[in-house]
Each structure stands twice: as C-alpha cells, then as structure tokens.
Amino acid sequence: MSKQQHINLIADQLKLPTKKVAGTLSLLDGGATIPFIARYRKEATGSLDETQIAAIEKEGRRLADLEKRRETILQTIEDQGKLTDNLKKRILNCYDATELEDIYLPYKPKRRTRGTMAKEKGLEPLAEILFQQEKQNVEQLAQSFLNDEVADTEEALQGARDIMAEWINEDEKARNKVRRSFAREAMITCKVARGKEEEGAKYRDYFDYQEPLKKCPSHRMLAIRRGESEGILRVIIEPEEEQSLYGLEKLFLKGYGPATQQVKTAIADAYKRLLAPSIETEFRQSSKSEADQEAIEVFALNLRQLLLSAPLGQKRVLGIDPGFRTGCKVVCLDDSGDLLQNDTIYPHPPQSDEYGACRTLEQLVNRFQIDAIAIGNGTAGRETMALCQKIDFGKRVEVFLVNEAGASIYSASDVAREEFPDKDITVRGAVSIGRRLMDPLAELVKIDPKSIGVGQYQHDVNQPQLRESLTQVVESCVNSIGININTASKHLLTYVSGLGPTLAQNIVEYRTQNGAFQSRKALLKVARMGEKAYEQSAGFLRIREGKNPLDNTAVHPESYPIVEQMAKDLGVTVQRLIDDAQLRKSVNLNRYTTETVGLPTLKDIMKELEKPGLDPRGEAKSFQFANIKTIDDLNEGMVVPGIVNNITNFGAFVDIGIKESGLVHISQLANRFVKNPAEVVSLNQEVQVRVMEIDRKRGRIQLSMKDV
C-alpha cells in the first residue's frame, strides 16, 4: 500500500480532509506526541483536536496491522502454489479484516478435519459430482468410490457430505449471508447454570433472559459476559435457524432429486457444526468489542472530569483517613504536600474518645496553621466530618469530604513506599487523601486509573485498549494544565509530552542537585534531554516567578521571538505586554504570520498572554450534605443535595451523604429524552435529587432529578 493510499483510506474512514491527515501522520511519524501536535502544530493539522489526532494514529496502526496480515496471507498461499493473479489482486485491494480472512479461509492451513480425512480416502471427486446435482443415481455413484478405506455407500456419501460442508463453510457468499442473518435477527439468550442459583444471586435478572442482540446495551452485555465467565450463566447468540438454513439453500440447491438432498443435508451440517459456531464467535467478539468501547469511553470521560477537578491549591491541609476500631489516621501537610506530622485519634466506637480527638485536632490545626481538612469518604467518613464541623478552631477552616477510591492501592504501591519508606500504609493513605484535595491531578496520576472507581466493568473490558485510552486521558489532562517543574513529582512529570520515566527521574535528580529551575532553557542541561524531547515538553512545563515571564505560560519557547518582536514593535517589555490588555488589543496579528506560523498559533499566544499561569480548573469548594447518616434515615419523596460521583451509560450515581450512592436512571435525569447521561451531568456536579425507591435489603436507592 502506498503512503498516499494509506492517507486516503484514513481520511475516508474518519471523514477528514486528506491534507489534515497527511500533516498529522507526518508529525506522528516524526515522533511528535498527540498533546504537542494539538497545541503547537495547528497549521500542519488544520487545528485538529486531540481526539481526532488520536483517531488518525489508531486508524494508522490498524492499517499497518492489516498490511502485515496481508503479507502473511500472500506468502502462505504462494507457498502452496495457489496464488493466482486474480486472487492476489483481491487480497491487495481488500481493506476489511473480516473480508480478508474470508478470502484466506479456503487456503488457511488447518488441522485434520472430517473433510480432509474424506479427501484422503479419495472422496473429493464424489463430492464434486454430487455438488453439481446433475447425476441423481446417488447409490450407484457412491458404489464406484468404495475401496479399502471406504467400506460402504453410506460411508462414501457421509465423506462427500463432510467435504461439501467445508466448501459451504468456506464460501464467502454463504458466510456473508449467515452474518446478515445474525446482524438482523440474532437473539442473546441466557440461562442459569445448573446448581448456581444461590451462588449467582446477583445475576438473577439474567437467569432466564432473552433479547435481540442488536438492542442489548453495553452495560448489560458486560454484565452477562461477566456472569458467563464466572460460570453462573450459559449464554447463546443465534438467529432463527430455519430462516438461516433457507437462505443457504437458496444459494446452493438446484433441484429436488437425491443428489440435491445430499447437498441439503450437507448445508444443515455445515450451518450447525461450522458456520453458526464460527459466526457466533465473530458476533460474540464484535458485540463485546462494541460494549468494551462504550464502557471505555464512559470511563475515559469520567476520568478526565475527575483529574480536572478543581484543586484547593497550595494551602496547608490536614488529611484524615477515617476508621472506627483502628481509629482515624491524621496527617498534617505543608503547602507543597510534604508530611509534617502524623497522629491517630479515636473519636468513634469502640473507644469513643471524642473529647481527646477534638483536642488533638485543635492543637494540630493551630500548631501547623492548617487551612483546610480533607476527610476520606469511606468507613466513618461522615461521622468524622460531622466531628470536625462542630470544632471551633478559632479561625475559618474548611472541611472537605474527599473521594478516597484507590487510596489503598496507592498506600501499598512501590510509589508510596518510595515516598514514605518509614510510614505504614494507613499514614500513606491519609497523605494521599490530603494531597487529593490540594491537587487531584498530581496525586491521582500515581494510581492505576482503573482503580480510581469512576467507570463501569473496568476489569471486564479489553485491558490493553483500556490502558491505552486512560493513559491518553491522563497525558491530555496533565499537558492541558501545565506543570510546575519545580514542584512536580517524578510520576506527574512522566506524563508530560516527550518525557517519560527516565527523563522525569533525571529532572527530579537535577532539581535536587542544582536547586529550582530558573528557566525553561535550563532543561537542556538535564541528562539525556535532547532537542526533540525539549521541543515536545517545554511548552507544558512552567517556571513560576522565573526571569522570563513567558516561562510561566503555555507559549512555546520556539515562539518567544514572536512575542519579543511584538513587544519591541510597541516599544515595551514583554512583561508590560502581558500586563496591559489595551496594548495587546493593538497588535495586528497578520504582521507576524510566516510560512510555518499562522493565525491559529498567534491567537493561542494572545489568549495565553491574557491569563499567564492561570489554572483553568478553578478552586475547590466544600459541600454540605443533608443531615442524614444511614439509608434508614431516608424516606421516599425526600429531596436532598448530592454530588455526582460516577456516570455510566444507564445513568448517574449520586453521593447523598451516606454509605450507599443512589442511582439516577437515565430516564430520571431530565424532563426530556436523554441519550447519554454526560449530556446532563458531569462528575463532581452538585445536584438536588428526589428519593424515589429504597431497597434497604440490597442497599439500593433510586433517585430522580426530574422536577426537583
């Protein structure tokens, strides 16, 4: 495949102009990252966004994989001496993986089958005669093929039918006809496995379940597949057999005689034994793949919103990992997130030392000049929050309930052990909770994204695909914010465009040995920091209070001369240009365009000069739940405040201040049809909800946002 064909196919598939695709592929081939291309190479891509650039990269990989498969197929058929010019042309012009495998199927090396064994017995000529359905004296025909390995006419006819069945299975038209039948009419049917009723109680809804495959939503498909993998459910995907057989018979039958009956029997055998299982496997894979993709998209959207949650910023924080019997682990962090002190309090049963806990918290807040308290939202979280809110600290101290999902994963990780080798996992967990409030992004990048708890069925979907998607989200978020190079951890720096683990480690080591970076240019002194890595990363790294004010902006160093020329033309300094909005308005951008720098880049530069170093995430605000502590405090009809803490394809889960999150089903999100919950709600959004149903036995709460 030529490079231009490659570009044309991607452009056609993604409905994008070929020029934009060509420019993007050229940059990707040159080692540029997706965030860098999206932010700093808009002229080359026609201002494509990260999602479009990622789609081009993915489609490019798919075509490259297809090309490798095509080469293997061509070589295999050529080695058999069966590669005709027509066949080669078909293979070279095929860009669909399924079609390519169908073309290859008759030539694909296979283990010994009933059909190949029949051929070994010399029965292929009999099969060919029968398949033509012209000679109808079947018994007499079969008689002439008896030999030492074929004892009687029935064995001869059975062998011929086995050969015909394989021909039918390998016929492209037959396979496509069955595929269409599956696509239109396939039903997914679930039954509970014998003796698994009690063990699989949570799958009760699927013990005797059936619906059209094409209408089965992704979350239901993944639940069914999980039940099947656990041995609880027996699952079949198939269309109505009689209709499928009728379609195949129309393809192959030519009359009504005895030979035709032999072919008809072979068709039924081919369908039941070969075609239906093969196409069912295809549809199992494709339906699972579609469900995976939808679930991954939901997870990625949730993760993006979580990572971009508003930070509290550089303030002194007291973090609490709450608990009952083992007490609440308390840590005090300075405004850089460094651990100053850790302690344990026991305000809850069985010790119930509320007075001592309050005294300790008062002392710690005053001693370390704490600005805010971050409390994990797990066990004893609500009770600990209520305790902190009634303490008079003598000054304003905001109290926040922080989602602690994944904190235990971090606590036991190598990352945490490296940071706090002499502290136990509970102290590390409290530190993570406190730091999450200060900067969610900087802390959450240390945890495997799928452990953060904002998706659905994340352990059931395609893991490499999930990992790739979530890594892209993390990289996108990190680079969209801009990272303070003098405070960022090694783990945060790893996700900066062009860096990776080795350069991130080298940056931290350079910083430790030489002190804070004074300029972006100093990055070039870091071990193994080449020109390419510098180009890719510099624009996403910030130097707070550096000598050059542009080092604290998203303006790339390659564009500094442009800004300096603007300032020079106005007779002012760069700092003055940044500070004076009227001066910036007077700049005629058209004067500064070149062959490589166009208006998209110049407009980005001017936008950045308006808000240098400003964090686009805003600032965290505390939230007050209603005065309810358990599910028993709820009644149907109550209206309570809550925070959206997870979004799925079928609705949104809302934290209303108790252990159990309530579900707002997609049908209850608004007084209109909602196709995608993300149209209506976002993660961490504050909402008012009405309690519709309470299932206290199963701990389930149905909520509504309609007319609230």
PELIN-V258199 format. One record per residue. N is the residue number from 1. OMEGA is omega in whole degrees, 0 to 359 (NA if undefined). D_FIRST is the distance of its C-alpha to the first C-alpha in Angstrom with 2 decimals. Layout:
n & omega & d_first
N & OMEGA & D_FIRST
N & OMEGA & D_FIRST
//
This chain:
n & omega & d_first
1 & 179 & 0.00
2 & 180 & 3.80
3 & 181 & 6.61
4 & 175 & 8.25
5 & 179 & 6.20
6 & 181 & 6.65
7 & 182 & 10.16
8 & 181 & 10.89
9 & 179 & 10.34
10 & 180 & 12.53
11 & 180 & 14.93
12 & 181 & 15.37
13 & 186 & 15.95
14 & 180 & 18.40
15 & 180 & 19.91
16 & 177 & 19.65
17 & 182 & 19.35
18 & 181 & 16.06
19 & 180 & 18.27
20 & 179 & 19.55
21 & 181 & 16.28
22 & 180 & 15.05
23 & 181 & 18.48
24 & 180 & 18.54
25 & 179 & 15.27
26 & 179 & 16.56
27 & 179 & 19.84
28 & 179 & 18.60
29 & 180 & 16.61
30 & 176 & 19.94
31 & 179 & 21.87
32 & 179 & 23.56
33 & 180 & 24.92
34 & 179 & 24.78
35 & 180 & 28.53
36 & 181 & 28.39
37 & 183 & 25.56
38 & 186 & 27.38
39 & 192 & 30.73
40 & 180 & 30.27
41 & 184 & 27.11
42 & 179 & 27.73
43 & 183 & 27.26
44 & 185 & 23.63
45 & 185 & 22.80
46 & 177 & 25.22
47 & 174 & 27.44
48 & 179 & 25.17
49 & 184 & 27.14
50 & 181 & 26.49
51 & 180 & 25.59
52 & 179 & 22.84
53 & 178 & 21.46
54 & 179 & 21.64
55 & 177 & 19.81
56 & 180 & 16.87
57 & 181 & 16.94
58 & 180 & 17.26
59 & 176 & 14.45
60 & 178 & 12.14
61 & 180 & 13.56
62 & 180 & 13.20
63 & 178 & 9.44
64 & 177 & 9.48
65 & 179 & 12.11
66 & 179 & 10.44
67 & 178 & 7.62
68 & 180 & 10.82
69 & 180 & 12.65
70 & 180 & 10.39
71 & 179 & 10.84
72 & 181 & 14.50
73 & 179 & 15.01
74 & 181 & 13.79
75 & 181 & 16.02
76 & 181 & 18.87
77 & 179 & 19.04
78 & 178 & 18.84
79 & 178 & 21.66
80 & 182 & 23.65
81 & 184 & 23.35
82 & 185 & 22.21
83 & 177 & 18.63
84 & 179 & 19.19
85 & 180 & 16.98
86 & 181 & 17.28
87 & 179 & 16.48
88 & 180 & 13.33
89 & 179 & 12.19
90 & 182 & 13.29
91 & 181 & 11.50
92 & 182 & 8.01
93 & 181 & 9.03
94 & 181 & 10.67
95 & 178 & 10.21
96 & 186 & 13.84
97 & 181 & 15.05
98 & 179 & 18.36
99 & 180 & 17.21
100 & 180 & 14.95
101 & 177 & 18.12
102 & 178 & 20.25
103 & 185 & 18.38
104 & 189 & 18.73
105 & 181 & 22.34
106 & 183 & 24.22
107 & 185 & 22.68
108 & 177 & 22.91
109 & 183 & 25.63
110 & 177 & 28.59
111 & 180 & 32.11
112 & 180 & 35.01
113 & 176 & 35.57
114 & 180 & 38.35
115 & 181 & 36.19
116 & 178 & 35.31
117 & 178 & 39.00
118 & 177 & 40.04
119 & 179 & 37.78
120 & 179 & 39.42
121 & 177 & 42.73
122 & 186 & 41.70
123 & 182 & 41.44
124 & 177 & 38.02
125 & 177 & 39.71
126 & 179 & 42.15
127 & 181 & 39.36
128 & 180 & 37.70
129 & 180 & 41.09
130 & 184 & 41.87
131 & 178 & 38.49
132 & 176 & 39.28
133 & 180 & 42.55
134 & 179 & 44.48
135 & 189 & 47.02
136 & 179 & 49.10
137 & 189 & 51.48
138 & 183 & 49.54
139 & 181 & 52.28
140 & 177 & 52.90
141 & 182 & 49.21
142 & 181 & 48.90
143 & 184 & 52.10
144 & 181 & 50.51
145 & 178 & 47.89
146 & 178 & 50.46
147 & 183 & 50.53
148 & 182 & 51.43
149 & 180 & 48.62
150 & 191 & 49.04
151 & 184 & 52.60
152 & 184 & 52.94
153 & 180 & 51.39
154 & 178 & 50.50
155 & 178 & 48.46
156 & 180 & 46.72
157 & 178 & 45.91
158 & 177 & 44.75
159 & 179 & 42.34
160 & 178 & 41.03
161 & 179 & 40.60
162 & 179 & 38.66
163 & 180 & 36.22
164 & 179 & 35.92
165 & 179 & 35.43
166 & 175 & 32.34
167 & 181 & 30.98
168 & 180 & 31.61
169 & 184 & 29.99
170 & 181 & 26.77
171 & 184 & 26.71
172 & 181 & 23.97
173 & 180 & 26.44
174 & 181 & 29.09
175 & 180 & 27.01
176 & 178 & 25.96
177 & 178 & 29.61
178 & 177 & 30.85
179 & 180 & 28.31
180 & 178 & 29.64
181 & 177 & 33.11
182 & 183 & 32.48
183 & 183 & 30.94
184 & 196 & 33.94
185 & 186 & 36.81
186 & 175 & 36.24
187 & 171 & 39.16
188 & 186 & 39.24
189 & 181 & 42.59
190 & 173 & 44.30
191 & 177 & 47.49
192 & 177 & 49.33
193 & 184 & 49.40
194 & 177 & 52.87
195 & 183 & 55.13
196 & 185 & 52.77
197 & 184 & 54.49
198 & 182 & 56.33
199 & 184 & 53.70
200 & 185 & 51.04
201 & 183 & 53.30
202 & 177 & 50.81
203 & 186 & 48.53
204 & 182 & 51.45
205 & 185 & 49.68
206 & 182 & 47.20
207 & 177 & 49.74
208 & 193 & 49.65
209 & 177 & 46.83
210 & 173 & 44.50
211 & 178 & 42.29
212 & 182 & 39.23
213 & 185 & 36.08
214 & 179 & 34.44
215 & 183 & 37.50
216 & 182 & 37.73
217 & 188 & 37.24
218 & 183 & 35.35
219 & 179 & 38.54
220 & 178 & 40.10
221 & 182 & 37.08
222 & 177 & 37.10
223 & 180 & 40.89
224 & 181 & 40.70
225 & 177 & 38.04
226 & 178 & 40.19
227 & 178 & 43.23
228 & 182 & 41.41
229 & 178 & 40.27
230 & 177 & 43.88
231 & 181 & 45.15
232 & 185 & 47.09
233 & 169 & 45.17
234 & 188 & 43.90
235 & 176 & 40.93
236 & 174 & 39.53
237 & 181 & 36.81
238 & 173 & 37.19
239 & 177 & 37.77
240 & 189 & 40.82
241 & 185 & 40.64
242 & 180 & 42.53
243 & 179 & 40.26
244 & 180 & 37.11
245 & 180 & 38.79
246 & 179 & 39.87
247 & 179 & 36.29
248 & 180 & 35.26
249 & 178 & 38.38
250 & 180 & 37.56
251 & 193 & 34.34
252 & 184 & 35.97
253 & 184 & 39.74
254 & 181 & 41.25
255 & 185 & 45.00
256 & 185 & 47.82
257 & 181 & 48.98
258 & 178 & 49.08
259 & 178 & 45.62
260 & 178 & 44.15
261 & 177 & 45.99
262 & 179 & 44.33
263 & 180 & 40.86
264 & 177 & 42.02
265 & 179 & 43.11
266 & 178 & 39.77
267 & 180 & 37.99
268 & 179 & 40.23
269 & 180 & 39.63
270 & 182 & 35.82
271 & 186 & 35.90
272 & 188 & 38.34
273 & 187 & 37.24
274 & 187 & 33.47
275 & 184 & 31.82
276 & 178 & 33.81
277 & 181 & 33.58
278 & 181 & 29.81
279 & 175 & 29.18
280 & 178 & 31.87
281 & 178 & 29.99
282 & 184 & 26.85
283 & 173 & 29.07
284 & 181 & 30.94
285 & 183 & 27.78
286 & 179 & 26.43
287 & 176 & 29.92
288 & 180 & 30.42
289 & 179 & 27.09
290 & 179 & 28.12
291 & 177 & 31.59
292 & 184 & 30.31
293 & 179 & 28.21
294 & 180 & 31.29
295 & 180 & 33.59
296 & 178 & 31.39
297 & 177 & 31.24
298 & 181 & 35.04
299 & 182 & 35.52
300 & 179 & 33.35
301 & 179 & 35.35
302 & 181 & 38.61
303 & 179 & 37.72
304 & 182 & 36.87
305 & 179 & 40.21
306 & 181 & 42.08
307 & 181 & 40.68
308 & 175 & 41.52
309 & 181 & 45.04
310 & 178 & 47.71
311 & 173 & 49.16
312 & 180 & 52.88
313 & 185 & 52.18
314 & 177 & 54.08
315 & 180 & 57.29
316 & 188 & 59.38
317 & 171 & 58.66
318 & 181 & 60.50
319 & 180 & 58.15
320 & 171 & 59.52
321 & 190 & 58.00
322 & 177 & 60.54
323 & 179 & 62.09
324 & 187 & 65.32
325 & 183 & 66.69
326 & 178 & 64.89
327 & 179 & 65.56
328 & 178 & 63.38
329 & 185 & 61.68
330 & 176 & 62.16
331 & 175 & 60.44
332 & 183 & 61.08
333 & 176 & 58.21
334 & 187 & 58.53
335 & 173 & 56.50
336 & 180 & 53.71
337 & 179 & 53.55
338 & 183 & 55.43
339 & 179 & 57.83
340 & 186 & 61.48
341 & 171 & 63.36
342 & 184 & 62.95
343 & 176 & 65.56
344 & 176 & 66.10
345 & 184 & 68.16
346 & 184 & 69.47
347 & 188 & 70.29
348 & 177 & 69.40
349 & 8 & 70.99
350 & 183 & 72.16
351 & 177 & 73.38
352 & 178 & 73.55
353 & 183 & 74.47
354 & 181 & 73.62
355 & 180 & 76.19
356 & 180 & 75.00
357 & 180 & 71.35
358 & 179 & 72.25
359 & 180 & 74.26
360 & 180 & 71.42
361 & 178 & 68.89
362 & 182 & 71.36
363 & 181 & 71.95
364 & 180 & 68.27
365 & 182 & 67.42
366 & 182 & 70.27
367 & 184 & 69.89
368 & 176 & 66.19
369 & 183 & 66.30
370 & 179 & 63.75
371 & 185 & 62.20
372 & 179 & 60.52
373 & 178 & 60.39
374 & 183 & 57.22
375 & 177 & 57.88
376 & 187 & 55.42
377 & 180 & 55.25
378 & 181 & 55.62
379 & 178 & 58.87
380 & 181 & 61.94
381 & 182 & 59.83
382 & 182 & 61.74
383 & 180 & 65.09
384 & 178 & 64.28
385 & 179 & 63.19
386 & 179 & 66.46
387 & 183 & 68.39
388 & 183 & 66.77
389 & 180 & 67.26
390 & 178 & 71.01
391 & 175 & 71.59
392 & 182 & 73.14
393 & 180 & 71.50
394 & 176 & 73.57
395 & 181 & 70.47
396 & 175 & 67.39
397 & 181 & 64.92
398 & 180 & 62.05
399 & 183 & 61.13
400 & 170 & 57.57
401 & 188 & 56.27
402 & 176 & 52.88
403 & 185 & 50.26
404 & 180 & 50.41
405 & 179 & 47.50
406 & 181 & 45.89
407 & 180 & 48.81
408 & 176 & 49.83
409 & 178 & 46.29
410 & 185 & 46.54
411 & 183 & 50.13
412 & 186 & 49.21
413 & 175 & 46.05
414 & 179 & 45.68
415 & 181 & 45.26
416 & 179 & 48.68
417 & 178 & 50.32
418 & 181 & 49.08
419 & 184 & 50.53
420 & 184 & 53.78
421 & 184 & 54.50
422 & 180 & 58.19
423 & 179 & 57.89
424 & 188 & 57.55
425 & 180 & 54.78
426 & 177 & 56.99
427 & 179 & 57.57
428 & 179 & 53.85
429 & 179 & 53.23
430 & 177 & 55.82
431 & 180 & 54.24
432 & 179 & 50.85
433 & 179 & 52.54
434 & 181 & 54.28
435 & 178 & 51.19
436 & 178 & 49.20
437 & 182 & 51.73
438 & 181 & 51.51
439 & 183 & 47.71
440 & 183 & 45.73
441 & 184 & 42.37
442 & 182 & 43.63
443 & 185 & 45.14
444 & 179 & 42.66
445 & 180 & 39.74
446 & 185 & 41.68
447 & 174 & 41.29
448 & 186 & 38.41
449 & 184 & 37.41
450 & 177 & 37.66
451 & 184 & 41.31
452 & 171 & 42.32
453 & 178 & 43.03
454 & 179 & 41.54
455 & 175 & 39.11
456 & 177 & 39.32
457 & 184 & 38.43
458 & 179 & 36.57
459 & 182 & 37.25
460 & 185 & 35.82
461 & 179 & 32.36
462 & 188 & 29.18
463 & 177 & 30.38
464 & 180 & 27.22
465 & 178 & 26.05
466 & 182 & 29.60
467 & 180 & 29.80
468 & 182 & 26.62
469 & 183 & 27.81
470 & 177 & 31.36
471 & 178 & 30.48
472 & 179 & 28.55
473 & 181 & 31.70
474 & 180 & 33.99
475 & 180 & 32.00
476 & 181 & 31.94
477 & 181 & 35.70
478 & 184 & 36.67
479 & 179 & 34.89
480 & 182 & 36.13
481 & 188 & 39.71
482 & 190 & 39.81
483 & 175 & 41.37
484 & 187 & 44.69
485 & 183 & 43.82
486 & 178 & 47.49
487 & 186 & 48.00
488 & 176 & 44.59
489 & 177 & 44.36
490 & 184 & 41.85
491 & 178 & 40.20
492 & 180 & 39.84
493 & 180 & 38.49
494 & 184 & 35.79
495 & 179 & 34.04
496 & 181 & 34.22
497 & 174 & 30.94
498 & 184 & 30.06
499 & 185 & 32.95
500 & 188 & 32.73
501 & 185 & 35.58
502 & 180 & 36.31
503 & 177 & 36.63
504 & 178 & 38.50
505 & 181 & 40.98
506 & 178 & 41.34
507 & 180 & 42.13
508 & 180 & 44.82
509 & 178 & 46.29
510 & 180 & 46.40
511 & 180 & 48.10
512 & 184 & 50.62
513 & 189 & 51.49
514 & 183 & 51.55
515 & 185 & 52.38
516 & 175 & 50.60
517 & 179 & 47.89
518 & 180 & 49.45
519 & 175 & 46.28
520 & 182 & 42.51
521 & 180 & 42.48
522 & 177 & 44.34
523 & 182 & 41.18
524 & 177 & 39.99
525 & 180 & 42.89
526 & 181 & 41.52
527 & 176 & 40.34
528 & 176 & 36.57
529 & 180 & 36.10
530 & 181 & 33.71
531 & 182 & 32.81
532 & 180 & 29.50
533 & 178 & 31.32
534 & 179 & 34.13
535 & 184 & 31.89
536 & 190 & 30.29
537 & 193 & 33.66
538 & 183 & 36.49
539 & 183 & 36.31
540 & 180 & 36.72
541 & 184 & 39.74
542 & 172 & 43.22
543 & 179 & 46.35
544 & 176 & 49.35
545 & 177 & 52.26
546 & 182 & 50.54
547 & 181 & 51.60
548 & 182 & 48.76
549 & 180 & 48.77
550 & 178 & 45.06
551 & 178 & 44.40
552 & 180 & 45.49
553 & 175 & 42.94
554 & 175 & 39.23
555 & 182 & 39.11
556 & 179 & 36.73
557 & 179 & 38.46
558 & 181 & 36.09
559 & 179 & 37.78
560 & 180 & 41.36
561 & 180 & 41.99
562 & 181 & 41.32
563 & 180 & 43.91
564 & 178 & 46.30
565 & 176 & 46.07
566 & 180 & 46.82
567 & 181 & 49.85
568 & 180 & 50.97
569 & 180 & 50.80
570 & 180 & 53.02
571 & 181 & 55.34
572 & 174 & 54.94
573 & 177 & 53.53
574 & 180 & 50.25
575 & 179 & 52.40
576 & 178 & 54.39
577 & 178 & 51.28
578 & 186 & 50.21
579 & 190 & 53.72
580 & 182 & 54.40
581 & 181 & 52.59
582 & 178 & 54.30
583 & 181 & 53.01
584 & 180 & 49.43
585 & 183 & 49.90
586 & 182 & 50.94
587 & 176 & 47.67
588 & 186 & 45.65
589 & 182 & 42.03
590 & 180 & 40.81
591 & 189 & 42.62
592 & 177 & 40.33
593 & 177 & 36.84
594 & 178 & 34.70
595 & 183 & 31.21
596 & 181 & 29.97
597 & 181 & 32.70
598 & 182 & 33.09
599 & 179 & 35.41
600 & 179 & 33.53
601 & 181 & 34.16
602 & 178 & 37.66
603 & 176 & 38.61
604 & 179 & 37.52
605 & 182 & 39.71
606 & 177 & 42.67
607 & 181 & 42.33
608 & 179 & 42.41
609 & 178 & 45.47
610 & 187 & 47.25
611 & 183 & 47.04
612 & 175 & 46.53
613 & 182 & 46.37
614 & 178 & 47.05
615 & 184 & 45.81
616 & 185 & 44.11
617 & 183 & 45.13
618 & 182 & 48.81
619 & 183 & 51.57
620 & 177 & 52.45
621 & 180 & 55.43
622 & 185 & 57.57
623 & 181 & 57.93
624 & 176 & 61.05
625 & 174 & 60.83
626 & 183 & 63.56
627 & 175 & 66.47
628 & 186 & 65.12
629 & 181 & 64.64
630 & 179 & 63.65
631 & 180 & 62.39
632 & 179 & 66.06
633 & 183 & 66.76
634 & 171 & 64.50
635 & 178 & 65.75
636 & 180 & 63.95
637 & 179 & 64.02
638 & 173 & 64.06
639 & 185 & 61.96
640 & 175 & 60.73
641 & 178 & 58.44
642 & 179 & 55.30
643 & 178 & 52.04
644 & 182 & 48.63
645 & 173 & 47.42
646 & 179 & 44.44
647 & 178 & 42.26
648 & 178 & 40.58
649 & 185 & 39.04
650 & 178 & 42.48
651 & 182 & 44.62
652 & 175 & 45.92
653 & 185 & 48.25
654 & 174 & 51.13
655 & 181 & 53.38
656 & 174 & 56.90
657 & 177 & 58.78
658 & 184 & 59.20
659 & 185 & 57.43
660 & 172 & 55.55
661 & 178 & 52.98
662 & 179 & 53.29
663 & 167 & 50.53
664 & 180 & 50.15
665 & 183 & 48.25
666 & 180 & 45.69
667 & 182 & 48.23
668 & 183 & 50.84
669 & 184 & 48.95
670 & 178 & 49.98
671 & 178 & 51.89
672 & 178 & 48.71
673 & 179 & 45.65
674 & 180 & 43.36
675 & 183 & 39.79
676 & 180 & 38.95
677 & 181 & 41.76
678 & 175 & 40.03
679 & 190 & 40.94
680 & 185 & 44.58
681 & 175 & 45.02
682 & 181 & 43.61
683 & 180 & 44.31
684 & 177 & 47.74
685 & 176 & 48.83
686 & 184 & 52.59
687 & 170 & 53.54
688 & 182 & 56.65
689 & 176 & 56.47
690 & 178 & 58.89
691 & 183 & 59.54
692 & 181 & 58.99
693 & 178 & 59.31
694 & 175 & 60.26
695 & 186 & 59.68
696 & 181 & 61.68
697 & 181 & 61.31
698 & 178 & 57.52
699 & 183 & 57.45
700 & 181 & 55.48
701 & 176 & 56.13
702 & 183 & 54.84
703 & 176 & 54.87
704 & 173 & 54.39
705 & 180 & 53.67
706 & 174 & 54.80
707 & 178 & 57.90
708 & NA & 58.52
//
